[in-house]
Amino acid sequence: MHVLALEVEIHIPEARSLKDRRQVVRPLIDGARRRFGVSAAEIGGQDTWQRAGLGFAVVASTAHGAIEVLDAVERFIWSHPELEVLSAERTWLE
């Protein structure tokens, strides 16, 4: 069993309220869950308008399978022009 986590810090330059921020963050989390079957949650920056921390995790039978899924999730996040990715960090969990 292989467990890989991805932590992504994003900046949402057009957000002027928490509602604007939610309109960007919610589709990212729900879309990743639905499309890639990963666990996903907002893990930081809940009180800020223009920043958010997102966490994703996958359990796979092979390390290569886990990497492929999180590669796809990362491409999905990067494909949204309304946000800027500030950092993305992967961690293998035991």
N, C-alpha and C positions, 0 to 999 in steps of 0.2 A: 504494500500500500504506500502510495506517495501523496503527500499533501503539500501544496504550494500556495502561498499567499502573495497577493499583490496589493501594495498600498500606493495610492495615487493622490497627489496633492494638486488641486486645480484652482485656477483663477477665472472668475466670471466677470469680465470687465464691464458688461452692460447691466449688471444687476444693481438696482437702486433700492431694493428692499429684500426682506427675507422671502417674500412671495416670489419675486423675480428669480431669486436663487433656487428656490424649490422647483420652479418650472424647468430648470436645467438639470438639477440633481436627480429628481424623481425619475424621469425617463431613462437616465443613465443606469440607475440601480435596477429598475424594473426590466429594462431592455436586456441588460447583461444576464439577469436571472433567467429570463424567458429564452433568449437566444442561445446561451452557452451552458445553462444548467449549473451555474456557479452560485455559491453563497455570496451575498453582497450586502453591504451596509454603509451608511454614512458614519464615519468614525472620528471626525474632527471638524472644527470650525462651524459648529451649528449656530453660533451666535454672530457670525460675521456675514455680511452681505455678499462679498465678492470672493470668498475662499471657501473651499470644502475639502475635507479628507474623505476618500472613499476606500473601502477595503473589499477585496474579492478573494475567495478561496476555492480551491478545487481539490477533490480527492480522485485519484486515478490509479489504475492498476500498474501503469508504467510511468517513469519519470518523463519520458518523451511525450506521452499523452497529456500530462499535466502542463508541460511547457507549451504545447500546441494550443491548449484551451486558453491559457492566460495570454499567449501571443495574440489570439483572436480578440480577447477582451480588451487588450491594450490598443489594438488597431481600432476597435469600436469606439473607445474613448477619444483617441486622437482624431477620429473622423468628424467630430462635432466642431464646426467652426466658431460656435458661440463661446468657446472656452479655450483657455490656455493650460497646457499641462506643465506644472512647475517641477514635479518630480514623480518618479515611478520606481518603486523598490520592491524586489521579490525576496521572499524568505521561504526556505524549506522548513517545514515543521515536522517534528518527530512525534 
